[in-house]
Amino acid sequence: MLALYLERLYMKKAVVIGAGIGGIAAGLRLRAKGYDVEVIEANDYPGGKMHVYHQGGFQWDAGPSLFTMPNLVDDLFRLFDLDPNKYFSYNKKETLCHYFWEDGTRFSAVADREEFISQTSKTFNISTQIIADYLKRNKEKYELTASTFLEKSLHKWKTWLSKDVLASLLQIHKLHMSSTLSEVNEKYFSDNSKLVQLFNRYATYNGSSPYQTPGIMSLIPHLEMHYGTFYPKGGMHAIVDSLVNLSIEKGIRFKLGTLVNRILHSNNKVTGVMTSKGQIDADLIISNADVFGTYHHLLKDVPRPERVLKQERSSSAMIFYWGMNRKFPTLDLHNIFFSSEYKEEFAAIFKHGTLYNDPTVYINITSKEEENHAPKGCENWFVMINTPGNMGQDWGKLRLKARDSIIAKLSRILNVDVAASIKEEIVLDPAGIEARTRSHQGALYGASSNSKFAAFIRHPNFSSQIKNLYFCGGSVHPGGGIPLCLLSAKIATDFVEST
Ligand SMILES: Cc1cc2nc3c(=O)[nH]c(=O)nc-3n(C[C@H](O)[C@H](O)[C@H](O)COP(=O)(O)OP(=O)(O)OC[C@H]3O[C@@H](n4cnc5c(N)ncnc54)[C@H](O)[C@@H]3O)c2cc1C
């Protein structure tokens, strides 16, 4: 300990504002580059949106439930030549999701590509060739764009002059940038509204509307089907726990329950932060706080990039964490109960700023994987609907409305009295998400991707006004969701030289 203390006196100091997944990853990457790292977090727990709730013997992950691209978490252990399996484990899911429709149609989407094609063809009465062609095109889109749009900064000339970008530009017609995701899906599956709906759902993976987001987003199902979906042992929060343990082991300090009020700078270079518990000097700062709040609260003395900050935000969510007093054998880890009028549902969210009367319901049940997440004979339901962001709506009233319509829908489709099975309840709405994570409007994924220009307008991972100030997390490039937040930490810290 004394050696580390003495060593620190000679190290450059980095402060990370916010202990969301992006901030934790950035801290680890800076530590691997030789920085003395301190992470300052307003909440008295790390993880941001990846929090966990306990009540009445039940455990629920508060935020994300779908885990993809676990290799990006593994990479953080490998930075220190450690075997990730010794710290953190996960298993690949053979079933992606169970889908339910009001007319009694049920479909279990499997991970195996050939099996998926065969079962989709049978259930939706569509040729295997059409599905195979669709999946092939999704793969092409992913391969043409991922390395540029997800893994590099879009704000450096170097990126635009690379061979990858030139290759993508030559094949830009394949990306469906001028059609919406729904138009692309309708083109392939015109006769089958259920299959269109199933593939339209992927727009919600970045909090967007399938009727506005560009057709390139059909690369998301490729990502899920090709690379797989996973379940982390212990639940999603175990990802945070394992990374925080690694950080502490590597000498990173966490100052929890400490609000950063200002980013301090002099001669256009960062000098430190002013927090609720005093000043901390720093040679380098990475803000993992929502970029909107970073400019509005921490950088009041710097001109704001208004166009970036005014970008439409992604959808938010209302979540009912229900402890159910019985088991439901027809349900799996991930379950979707579709609304009959998907287009109207998204219009309610993005155009009218309210909830749709009969929303699509997502249920995640981790006790299907780990029985100890619920008391014996019970299940832990994470029941979520997509909602608009918090713009001052009467959430108390909307909660009651949503609860009633969700219970009615699930009771209808599952043919059980769902209300009678609810033993425990916690509710989180967009205002709650905003308050607990300081995410502007409670957006789950930063800015929406409801425009073909969205990727280009997101805030870069560095400041062009203040030297040694960087940004990571879901509100900046390349966007929200765990994998992209982890990539944002990599892109931001790749600008930083090792000490
Ligand atoms: C309900 C829900 C469901 C989701 N589902 C999925 C999913 O299934 N799969 C998926 O991949 N993603 C999902 N997401 C999105 C994913 O959770 C986020 O994209 C990701 O966790 C955001 O991480 P982040 O690094 O941006 O930090 P955040 O989690 O946003 O954390 C930022 C942290 O910064 C702190 N902070 C802010 N300002 C200050 C300040 N001034 N001083 C100190 N600290 C500050 C905040 O307190 C917070 O802890 C979901 C999100 C939610 C809420």
The ligand as an ORCA input file, in Angstrom:
! r2SCAN-3c Opt
* xyz 0 1
  C     -34.451      0.313    -17.922
  C     -33.238      0.206    -18.822
  C     -33.105     -0.885    -19.666
  C     -31.989     -0.992    -20.495
  N     -31.816     -2.142    -21.234
  C     -30.616     -2.358    -21.847
  C     -30.284     -3.647    -22.340
  O     -31.071     -4.602    -22.214
  N     -29.064     -3.826    -22.915
  C     -28.157     -2.800    -23.025
  O     -27.059     -3.014    -23.553
  N     -28.447     -1.567    -22.538
  C     -29.635     -1.331    -21.936
  N     -29.907     -0.119    -21.366
  C     -28.975      1.005    -21.599
  C     -27.734      0.894    -20.729
  O     -28.111      0.630    -19.411
  C     -27.001      2.226    -20.774
  O     -26.717      2.584    -22.121
  C     -25.677      2.174    -20.026
  O     -25.762      1.454    -18.811
  C     -25.280      3.615    -19.759
  O     -23.995      3.661    -19.194
  P     -23.191      5.012    -19.087
  O     -21.742      4.660    -19.105
  O     -23.667      5.971    -20.110
  O     -23.517      5.577    -17.640
  P     -24.851      5.734    -16.788
  O     -25.355      4.402    -16.420
  O     -25.768      6.685    -17.440
  O     -24.235      6.380    -15.475
  C     -23.748      7.700    -15.424
  C     -23.342      7.937    -13.992
  O     -22.815      9.249    -13.890
  C     -23.216      9.768    -12.632
  N     -23.162     11.237    -12.687
  C     -23.822     12.046    -13.549
  N     -23.536     13.341    -13.286
  C     -22.664     13.333    -12.247
  C     -22.005     14.361    -11.529
  N     -22.178     15.648    -11.826
  N     -21.196     14.005    -10.503
  C     -20.993     12.709    -10.198
  N     -21.605     11.682    -10.854
  C     -22.427     11.999    -11.866
  C     -24.637      9.262    -12.470
  O     -25.042      9.290    -11.111
  C     -24.516      7.856    -13.017
  O     -24.231      6.913    -12.020
  C     -31.012      0.031    -20.515
  C     -31.153      1.136    -19.674
  C     -32.243      1.211    -18.810
  C     -32.353      2.382    -17.854
*
